[in-house]
Structures are given as structure tokens and as C-alpha cells.
Amino acid sequence: MSGSTCDVAIVGAGIVGAACARALAAAGRRVLVVDSHLVGGGATGAGMGHIVVMDDSPAQMALNRYSQRLWNELADQLPAGCEFETCGTIWVAADDEEMTEVRRKHALFAEQGIETFVLDERGLHEAEPNLRDGLAGGLRVPGDSVIYPPTAARWLMDRAQEHGAELLLGATVVEMDGRGMQLSDGRRIDAAMTVNAAGSLAPQLTAGLPVRPRKGHLIITDRYPGFVRHQLLELGYLKSAHESNADSVAFNVQPRKTGQLLIGSSRQFDSETLDVDPPMVERMIARSLEYMPGLEKLSAIRTWTGFRAATPDSLPLIGPHPEIPGLYIATGHEGLGITTSLATARLLVDPLLGRPTAIPVEPYLPARFLTAA
């Protein structure tokens, strides 16, 4: 490949773009990935790396579960730097009303063949002694995992390059269609097809995409091995994460293999910079202390932000653009891009290869928005 002509040109070297590049290159396509920054930067670098089955909608649950299975199939191949660990999730219930939600989730997950355990107050304390007293219980999902997203994206891109994919970093795409891309330095990349995997920047390259940037903050602590054993989320997380416009925070703490703790989460629309917002960080910390007071004694070493690509229905856009031949979309994953990256790649690539998809692709097609009257 000369760098100007290829079978598939992908804009975006985050975990979604890297997964798509790996799948396409493994299928024998000549692939070129273009990004203005680093592999695994952007939203990937601002992701907690929680590989989780969410049940906000049936389509979301199907995509999450499928992609989780794909990650589990890769687990033995991942290097130590990816920090893949099946630590499980506990959805924490603060009161009896939330325990009703625990039982609903338990029944729903059982219908889907997903193992879960209902914890009462004592069981929750035994599982996570540093949670405060008086919490009603929770739902433990032992099959959920965590991973270090930047290294995982780099690993996926390395596999793509082993299959012949090329990577062009430090180059900015200013225009794209279904037959190639124009770079800011005047170069043209011609391609048989293109993939817009540019995350929250995708609408700048493809007009009409219903994607909005949603800012999130993360805090990482010094090393405190064993302080938290599972990924912990309050049961109000789904509601707070997907409220349409309101800024929100939720208790969300993740143990890392390094012994560090990753603390989230926040959601903000209408923020135009990556600057850390101290009032939002204060809200995150206050919310975390409501569930785990002992966090106050720990030392935080870094706080950072990222923009996640949100859609109106909280589902990603995966598949062909209905009005621009040759252009494919892979964006809009918001806070679930790490989980769903592998499934996104398969749902994009399998139809191109004439293979049936493992789950129906219709709920994620861009046409659900782009052809609306």
C-alpha cells in the first residue's frame, strides 16, 4: 500500500477503530487507520474499562453480552499490560426500593443465562467491607471484567498491523466520503470504502450524525490493594448516565490490578474543553463518600477527562450510511465503547463478508436516524 490507496480507510484509532481494523485486516482487506493523536487516546483513554452487561434496553443488553463473550474468548491472548481481570460487578442497593430493582435485574439476567447472586446487607458487607453500613444489599455479577483500555486498543491495533494494516498518526482528516479522505496537509487517501470511527468528532466529518459529546471525569488513586474487590456501581447509575441533558454523577469505583482505584463517574453535556471541572470532581467525590466513607483517607494522584459520543437512544451507530455509498459508521458508544468494541467490529465486518451476524444488526444501523423524515 502506498499510503494513498487502500481497500478500507478508517478515521479513529481508539478502541473501536482498532477493533474494526483488526477484523477487516484479518479478513484480507488492505486497511489504513488515520488519527490525529495516539492509538487509544480520546474517549478510550478516558474509559474505565468495565466490560459489563448493561440492561438499559434489550438491544443494549444483546450488544454488551455478545461483546463480553468476544472479550472472554480473547482473554488468554491478552498480554499482562492489558490488565484483564474478571473481578465481577456489584450493583449496590441503598434501600428496599432499590432491592426491588436488584430482584428485577436478577430475574432478567437469569432469563439470559447470566449468573448473578442477590446479596442482602450482610452479604454485601462480606463482599465489600469498606462500603458503609446500612446499605440494603446488591446484585453480584461474577462474569463482568475490567481491562486497561489504552493498552487493549494498542494490542488490537498491533494485531491489525500483523495482518498488514497501516497506521497514519498525527494526520488530521478534514473531509471524508465513501471513497476516501482528505487530510489537512493536502494529501488525499483513496479507498474502496471508509469507516468513520471518530467518536464524538464523527459529526464533523459526516453531517447529520445524531452524536453529542458528553464529558466525563475520572480520578485514580495511589495503590491500596484489596480496598475494593469488585467493580462497584450504585443502582441509580443507569438512570444518571442516560438522563438526556442533565449533568450527573454516580458512585462507580473500580479496582485495578495495580492496586489503584479508578473513581467515576460523571456526565456533562455542553462542555467544550477537556479542562478538569473542580465542582464536578467535588460532586463525584461527595457521591463516592456517601457509599464508601473510607475513600476520604486515600490519596488521589490524577484526575482527567474525555468526551464520549452519545446518541439519543443510548445505542451506537454501526453500519452503512444509508445515503453515502461506501461510507460506514462506527460511533455513538458513549460509556460502553470498551465493552462493545469487539462486537461493533463484527457487526460491521460480517455483512461485508457475507456472513450472518451473531445478533440482529438492525437496532444499531445509522439508518434509524439518517433516513427519518
C-alpha positions, 0 to 999 in steps of 0.5 A: 500500500502506498499510503494513498490507496487502500481497500478500507480507510478508517478515521479513529484509532481508539478502541473501536477503530482498532477493533474494526481494523483488526477484523477487516485486516484479518479478513484480507482487506488492505486497511489504513487507520488515520488519527490525529493523536495516539492509538487509544487516546480520546474517549478510550483513554478516558474509559474505565474499562468495565466490560459489563452487561448493561440492561438499559434496553434489550438491544443494549443488553444483546450488544454488551453480552455478545461483546463480553463473550468476544472479550472472554474468548480473547482473554488468554491472548491478552498480554499482562499490560492489558490488565484483564481481570474478571473481578465481577460487578456489584450493583449496590442497593441503598434501600428496599426500593432499590432491592426491588430493582436488584430482584428485577435485574436478577430475574432478567439476567437469569432469563439470559443465562447470566449468573448473578447472586442477590446479596442482602446487607450482610452479604454485601458487607462480606463482599465489600467491607469498606462500603458503609453500613446500612446499605440494603444489599446488591446484585453480584455479577461474577462474569463482568471484567475490567481491562486497561483500555489504552493498552487493549486498543494498542494490542488490537491495533498491533494485531491489525498491523500483523495482518498488514494494516497501516497506521497514519498518526498525527494526520488530521482528516478534514473531509471524508466520503465513501471513497476516501479522505482528505487530510489537512496537509493536502494529501488525499487517501483513496479507498474502496470504502471508509469507516468513520470511527471518530467518536464524538468528532464523527459529526464533523466529518459526516453531517447529520450524525445524531452524536453529542459529546458528553464529558466525563471525569475520572480520578485514580488513586495511589495503590491500596490493594484489596480496598475494593474487590469488585467493580462497584456501581450504585443502582441509580447509575443507569438512570444518571448516565442516560438522563438526556441533558442533565449533568450527573454523577454516580458512585462507580469505583473500580479496582485495578490490578495495580492496586489503584482505584479508578473513581467515576463517574460523571456526565456533562453535556455542553462542555467544550474543553477537556479542562478538569471541572473542580465542582464536578470532581467535588460532586463525584467525590461527595457521591463516592463518600456517601457509599464508601466513607473510607475513600476520604483517607486515600490519596488521589494522584490524577484526575482527567477527562474525555468526551464520549459520543452519545446518541439519543437512544443510548445505542451506537451507530454501526453500519452503512450510511444509508445515503453515502455509498461506501461510507460506514459508521462506527460511533455513538458508544458513549460509556460502553465503547470498551465493552462493545468494541469487539462486537461493533467490529463484527457487526460491521465486518460480517455483512461485508463478508457475507456472513450472518451476524451473531445478533440482529444488526438492525437496532444499531444501523445509522439508518434509524436516524439518517433516513427519518423524515 
